[in-house]
Amino acid sequence: MNDTPHVKLHGFNNLTKSLSFNMYDICYTKTPKEREAYISYIDDVYNAERLTNILKHVADIIGAHVLNIAKQDYVPQGASVTMLVSEGPVVEVPQAEAPFPEAVVLSLDKSHITVHTYPEYHPSDGISTFRADIDVVTCGEISPLKALDYLIQSFEADIMIIDYRVRGFTRDIHGYKLFIDHDITSIQNYIPEDIREKYDMIDVNIYQENIFHTKCKLRQFDLDNYLFGHTKDALSKQEVEETTAKLKREMDEIFYGKNMPSGF
């Protein structure tokens, strides 16, 4: 994060910083059996336990303290993890002094980290897609942008859609409102150069509202990386062309957020 002169605040930092990271993995599953195997593979690799470990590491990276974790693997597919975190250390009130039956955490700046997975497939076209939605919301000085590099490397996505927003305001000791406490011109500023080189990127930013939006699509395309259960050597020339067209169309539709006209 860019260095910003430290400003003396009146009270604590009220700013809420929200990072929403959506990743998509695209795959071609030629048969129903391959499709089921792909969904099973995704559910195994990105089960609730592994997702919990990823979010714990995110909390470590941004310097947050974990207060509570809820996780769930779903039937027939998908998983969710919700983690409540705070900027300050966890302080538990003794049971005799607690106003509620359970211990209370003394922290004004609650934050949370969540992940939800959505494996799905086209009903007839052989395309299978895995989507993971991650939200890192912090209140105070800690920044979710510090974890962006780690999240990208954890999911190795074909398509990434990233949103970052700073909400609310805090005050300095003179009562002057601060609507952001750090310098930022683009989410890309927080993505390492070696990763940026792998993706085509589009920014849509509303600077006056402290809203930043970046879309990323993998530049290089190797059909073998998108086939599940077989390689392109098992396909005819026509199948290679048709499958490549289907996969690229799927990626373009997700990247641009709209259905492409027939024959695109």
N, C-alpha and C positions, 0 to 999 in steps of 0.2 A: 504494500500500500504506500502511496506517496506520503512523504513526510509533511505534516502540517503543524504549524506552531501551536503549542499547547495553550488552550484558552481556559481561563478560570471560570467555572460554572457556578451558577446559583443553584445549590442542591445537586441532585444526581442527573445523569444524562438520560433524557426522555426519548431520544431518537430510536425509532424502530427501523431496522434494516432487514429487508426481505430478499432472499435469493431463491428463485424457483428454477430448477434445473430439470429439463425433460430430455431424456435420451431415448433413442429408437435404434433397435437392432433389427435389420431386415434379413430374411432368409427365404430360400425357395425350397419347398418340400414337395417333391414330385408325387408322392403317394400319400394316402391317409395314414399309413403306418409311419412314414417319415415325419408327417405332421405331428402325430401323437408323440413320437420320440423327441422331437424338437421341444414341444411344450413341456414334456417331462424333464428334459435336460435343463431348460431355463428354470423350472421350479426347483430343481436340485441345486443348481449353481447359485441362484439368487433366492434361497430360502430365507425365512425370517431370521434364523440364527446368523447367517453370514451378513445379511443386511444390518442386523444389530451391531455387529463388529465394525462394519463400515461407518455407521453413524457414531459409534463410540470414538472412532479415530477422528471423525470430523469434529467432535466436541473437543478432543485434545488439541487439534490444530488451531481452532479458534480461541482456545483458552477458556472454554465453558465447563461448568461443573454439572454432571448428570444428577438429576433429582429423582426421576422416575422413568421406567421403560415399559411400554406395552407392545407386544408383538403377536402376530397371528399369521399362520399359513392357511390359505383358503382352499376349499374344495369346490370345483375341480382344479382351479389353478390360481396363481397369484399369491402375494404376501404383502403385509403391511407392518411397519414399525413406527411407533410414535415415542419420542424421547423429550421429556421436559428438562430444560437446563437453565442454569442461572449464571450470571457474570461473576458473582461473588461465591466464596466457598459455602458449602452446606453447613448450616448451624441448626442443630435440632434442639427444640425446647424440651426440658425434662417433662416426663409424663404428668407429674403432679402440678406443673405450672401451665400445661397446655389447655387451651380453652375448648379443644375438641378431643375426642377419644384417641386420635392418632397424633403422632408428632407433627409439628408445624415447622416449615422451613422459613427462616427469617431472611427474606430476600424480596426486594421491591421490583427487581428487573427480571421477571420471568421471560423465558424464551423457549423455543421448541424446534426440534428437528424431526421431520417425518419423511417416510418413503413408502410409496405404493407401487406395486408392479402390475402390469396388465399384458399378459401374453394373449395373443389373438391370431386369427387366421382368416384368409379370404374363403368364402364358402365353396368356390369352385376353381380358383385361378392358381392355386399352389403357393401363394404368397403367405408367409407367416411373419408376424411382427411382434416384437417384444418392446414394451414401453415401460420405463421407470420414471416416476415423478418424485423428485426430491425437493423439499422445502426446508430452508435453513433461515429461521427468523430470530433475530437477536435484538435485545434492547440494551442500550448503553454503549460503551466504547468498543466492545468486541465486534469483529466484522466477519460475516459469513463468506466474504470474497476470498479470504485466506484459504478456504477449503476447496475452491473451484478446481484447481489443478489436480488435487487428489481425487475428487469426484469424477473428473474426466477420465483419469487413468484407471479408475475402479470399474468403469462400465464400457470403455472402448466403443463408443457409439458411432453409428453411421450418420445419424442426424442428431444434432443437439439444438434445443431451443432454450435460451437462458434469459431470464428476466431478473432485474435487480431494481429495487425501489427503496428510497429512504422516506419514511413518513413521520409526521408529527414535528415537534420542535423542542428545543431545550433553550435555556436562557443563560447568558453570561452574568457576571456579578453586577452589571449595570442594568439588567433587565432586558437586554437586547436579544431578540429571538435568533436562534441559529437553526436553519432548516436542514443543514448537512454539516458534518464535522470533518470531512476529508475531500480531497480533490479526486475527481473522476471525470473522464471524457467518454470512456467506452468500457464495456465489460472486457473487451479484448486486451485492455491494459493489464489485466490480471491473468491472462492465459499465456503460458510460456511460448516463446517463439517457435520451438520445434513442433509444438502442437498446432499453432496457428498455420504453419506451413502445410499441414496435412488437410486443411479444410478450406472450402470456399465460405466466406462469411458475409453476412448482411447485417448492418446496424439500423435500428430505428429508435432514436433517442429523443426524449422530450426533456431538455435540460432544465427548463424553468420549473418543471414538476418533479425533478430528480427521479425520472423514470428512464431506465436503460434496457434495451432489448437487443439481443444478438442471436442470429440463426447461423448454424454451421452445418455444412454437408461435406462428407469425405470426398476428396478430389479423385484419388486413384480408385479404379474399379477393376477388380480381378474376380471373374465369375466363380472361381473355385472357393473364394472366401464367403460366398453366399449360398452355396449348395450344401444341404444337410444330408449325410448318408451316402453321398457319391461325389464324383468329380465330373468336370465337363467332358472328360474323355469318354464317359458313358453316354453322352448325348450326341445326337446327329448335328450336322451343321445348322440345319433349320431350327432344331431345338435350342441350340446355343444362342442363335439370334433372337428367337422368340422369348426365351427366358431372360436374356440380358435386357431386352426391351421392357419386359414386365417389371423387373427389379428397378431399373432406372426410372420408370414411370412412377412406381411406388415411392421411391425416394424423393422425386421431384414434387409429387403431390403433398407429401408431408412437409417438405422444405418450404414450399410456397403456400401451403395451407389451403389448397383448393383442388378439386378434381380437374384433371386435364381433359381436353376434348378428345374424342375418339380419333385414333390415328396419330396422336402427338408423338 
